Amino acid sequence: MKITRLEINNFKFHKDLQFDINGNLLIYGENGVGKSSIYEALKSNLYVKKVDETDIRKLYINRDSIDQDVIVNIKFDDEYHLNRIDNTLTNEPLLDNLVVYMANEKTLSRVFNDKDFYHIIDTSFKYEFPELQELLDIYNAFEVKINRNISIDNKSEFVAERIVIDSQFSLKFNEILNEDSINKIISDKFREDFKIEFIINDSIIDENNKLIRPTIRIKIKDIDDRNNLHNHFNEAKLKLMSIAIYFALAKKFETEKDTKLLILDDFLTSLDMANRKLIVQYILEDFNEYQLFILTHNFQFFN
């Protein structure tokens, strides 16, 4: 099952946009012509189970259409529809049959601009990959237990339990975010000679008996970056790293569903043409079961 038509009305940039889709979709346009509005429109329907957008109308209404409805209609072959009018999405159970991954410049840049990958999981990636919530849940019950029961007399018992939970977290994290699978993409697919590793700093129970959750740093192996990736790599290298992490997670969690969609909005900014060609080749080879939507402002990439 594939998307065959998109209709957008009164959504951000677009008052009335309708077009048919035959297979994969590549949209080229300069900045400011509404590419990201298409991306957000797709996200408002396809990511509703991942991101809790409580008021789509308020967030996305076209400023010249205040008295009209926000409409996003996605038509699939076999006459399936996923239609939105303001904050109401019809046929939402259809989403259970979809595998959807959506990434843009903001999503990928966060990986190397935020120095704590745990924070990235907690604020962003848990919506992109809901399976990561399992990592966060490892500490949830323990934090509640601390808040309710810790005292001067029993703090040592909680410290001992914290050590065990930290170990559980590290094991689960390394199972999900396997460094070898990420580094294999970097070396085999992107033809780069660097490798990454994750440095996990354990949680602590502070002097106020509050749980401070672990922090996770992304490090380039065998390089002293002085705790800042920007000290060693330019933005292009860091973007390659973040793309490898994102795609490794996508392959880790993908399941067999009727429809698989990969939707990318200006995700290759800062990369040269050689990098872009390698990444696109990787996508075409390793995500060949997906319907691809790529939105870009780069004319060379369009060619």
N, C-alpha and C positions, 0 to 999 in steps of 0.2 A: 504494500500500500504506500503510495507516494502523494505528496501535495501536488495538486494540479492547478490551483487558482488561489489568489490572494486578493481580498477586497478590504480596503482601509478607508474609513471616513472619519474626518474630524479628530484625527489622532496626531497630536504634535504638528509636524510640518505638513501633513497631508490632509487636505480637505476631501479629496476624492481621488483615490488611486486604485485601479483594478488592472490585473494582468494575469494571463495564463502562464503556467509553468510546465515545461516538458523536460523531465529529468532533473539534472543538476541546474543550479542557478548561479550566475555570476553577474553582480550588479556593480557597474563602475560609475563614479560620480565624484566631483570635487567636494571638498568639505563644505557643509552648509546647504546641501541640496536634498537632504532627507534620507540618506542611507541609514543612519542610526535610528531614525523614526521607524523604518521598516523593521529593523532588528528588534526594537523595543515592542513593536506591535506583535511580532511573532512571539516574543518572550511573554507578553501579557496573557497569551492563550496557552502556549505550550509549557510554560514554567509555573503555572498556577499552583501546582502541587509541591513545588520546590521553594518558591518565594512567596511569602504572604503579602501580596499587594492589597492592602485593605480598601483602597479607594482609587481604582484605575481611572475613573473619570476625573477626579481632582488632579491626579498626577499628569495625565496625558491629554486633556481636552485642548483642541486647537483654540488659540486665543481669539480667533475671529468667528468661532462657532459655539459660543458659550451656551446658546439656547438650543443646541442640537445634540443628538446622541453620539457617543463614541462607539464606533462600530469596527470590529475586526473579524472578518469571516475567512476561515481557512477551509478550503474544499480539498478533499482527498479523492482519489479514484474510488470506484465502487460506491460513489454518491455519499460518502461519509462527510460530515461537516463538523467543524468546531467553531461555533459562532459566539461572538461577544457583543452585547449591547450594554454600554456603560460597565457596571460592576457585575453583570450577570453573564455567566458562560454556560452555554447549552452543550449538552452531550459530553460533559466532563469525564464520564467513565471511559471514553475513548482514549484518554491519556494513559490508561493502564496498559494499552497495547503499543505504547511508543517508547523508544529509547531516544532521548534528546539531550544533546550536549551543545551549549551555547557559550561562546567566549568572545570577548572583545579586548581592546587595548587596556581598558581599566582593570579587567579581571587578571590579565597576564602580568601587567606591570606591578600589581600588588605583591606578587610573589617575591620580587627582588627589592621592592621599596620598603616593605614592612620587614623589620629585622627579626620578627618572631613568627615563625610558621604556624605555631599553635594558635596564635591570634588570627592568622589568615583562615585556618580551618574553622575557628569559632565564629568568625564574622562574615565569611564569604564562601569558602569551599564546602561547608556543610549544606549549603543550598545547591551548589553545582553538583555535589556528590553526596546525597543524603546518607549514604552508607557510612560516611565519616562520623556521623553522630555517635556511632558506637564507641569511637575513641573518647569523645567528650563525656559520654555516660559513665565511663570508668571512674571518674571523679565525682559525679553528681551526688550519688548516695552517700559517699564518704564525706563530702562537704556538709551535707545536711546533718549527718551524724556528729560531726565535729561541732557545728553550731549549737546543737541541742545538748551535748553531753560532756564536752571537754571541760576539764578543771585542772587546777594545779596538781592535784593528787594523781590524776590518771593521764596526764599529758604524754608521759613516756610510752604508754600503751598505744596512743594514737600515732606517735612518731614511728613506732615499730610497724604499725599497720600501713602507714604512709609509704614506707620503704617497699613493702610487698606490692602495694598498688602501683607505685612507680615502675616496678619491674614488670608488672602485667601490662602497663601502658607501653613501655618500650618494646616488649615482644609483639604486641598487637600493631603498633605503629610500623615496626620494621617488616611485619608481614604484609601490611597494606601498601606502604610506600617503600617498595623494595628498591634499594639503590641500584642494584644490578640491572633491573629492567629499565630504569631511567637512564643510566649510563650507556646501556646498549643502544637506546634511541639516539643519544648524543653522538656516539661513536659510529655506529653502523648506518644510521639514517642521515644524520646531519654532518658526518665526516669531520667531527671535531675531536681534538685529542685531550680534552680536559674531562675530569670526572667530579661528581659532587658527592657529598656525604651530609647526613643530618646529625647534628650534635644536640642531644637532648639533655637539658639541665633539669634535674629533678625538682619536683614540687617541694615546698617548705610549709611548715606551720610557724607563723611569725610570732613575735612577742605578744601580740594581741589575740593569739589563738585563732587566727584566721588562716584558711588554706590559701596559699599562693600557688596557682597551678604551674605546671612545667612550662618552660620556654624551649623553643626548638630553633636552632640556627642552621641555615643552609651554608655549607662551606665548600670551597673548591679544594679537593684533595691535594695534599703536598704543597699547598701554597699558604703563606702567612698573609692573610688579607686584613689583619688587624681588626677583626670582627666587623668588617664592612665589605661586602662584595664589590662595591663601587671602587674600592681602592685598587682592585686588580683587573676587573673586567669593564669594558665599555658596555653601553646599553644594548648593543646588538648581541653580544655574547650572553648577556643576562636574559635577553628575550628568548634566545634559543633554549637556555636552561629552563625557563618558565614554561615554554611550549612543550618541552620534553616531559616535565612533571605533569602538566595538564593531560597530555595524551596518554601517558602511562596510567594515570588514574582512570581515564575513560576506558582504556582496554581492560583494566582490572575489574571494573564494575559492569561492563556491558553484558547484556543478557539477550537471549533470543526473543525478539518481539516482531510483530507484524511490520513495524515501521521503525527505521533508524534514521535519525536526522543529526547532522553536524552543521551548525550555523555559526559562522565566524565573521566578525565585523572589524575591519581594519586591524587585524591581529598581527600583521607582518611589518608594521611601521618600524623604522630604524634598521631594518635588515637590507642587505644588498641583494642584487638579483640572483647571485649564486646561491645564497642561503634560501631565498624564496623558492627557487626552483626545486631545491632538495626537499624543502618542507612540503610543497605541493605534491611532489612525486611520492613522498611518504604517505600523505593523506590519501592519494588516489590508490595506492597499493594496499595500505593497511586498513583503510576505511571504505573499501570498495563496495561494501554492502549498505552503505549509508547514502541517503540523498543529501547532497552537499549544497549549502547556500553560502556563498562567499561575497561579502560586500567590501569594496575597496575603493580608495581614492587614487591609487597608483596606476598610472596609465601603462607603464611598462609591464606591470604584473597582469593587467587586463589582457595585453597582447599575448 
